[in-house]
Amino acid sequence: MKNGICPKCNGREIYHTSSKRNMQEAVALTHGVFSKGAIPNKYVCARCGYLEYYLPVQEHIDLLRENWERVS
């Protein structure tokens, strides 16, 4: 969706935000009470409602690799 095209419906009315106003959308990257969180960039298709989140900081992706289970 970063390219402005929805992968689900091929819609081209895509909206984006990386706002930190809504902190409850933070992704917990590590486990525990003091887990580190990241604010993802969000993309949504106005045609079908499909939503994608992306982590924009490589350090956050690296923490995710260390602390989450990989799907096999």
Protein Blocks (a to p, Z undefined) as FASTA:
>chain_A
ZZopafklopabdcddfbfklmmlpccfbgcjklccddddddddfknopacdddfbfklm
mmmmmmmccdZZ
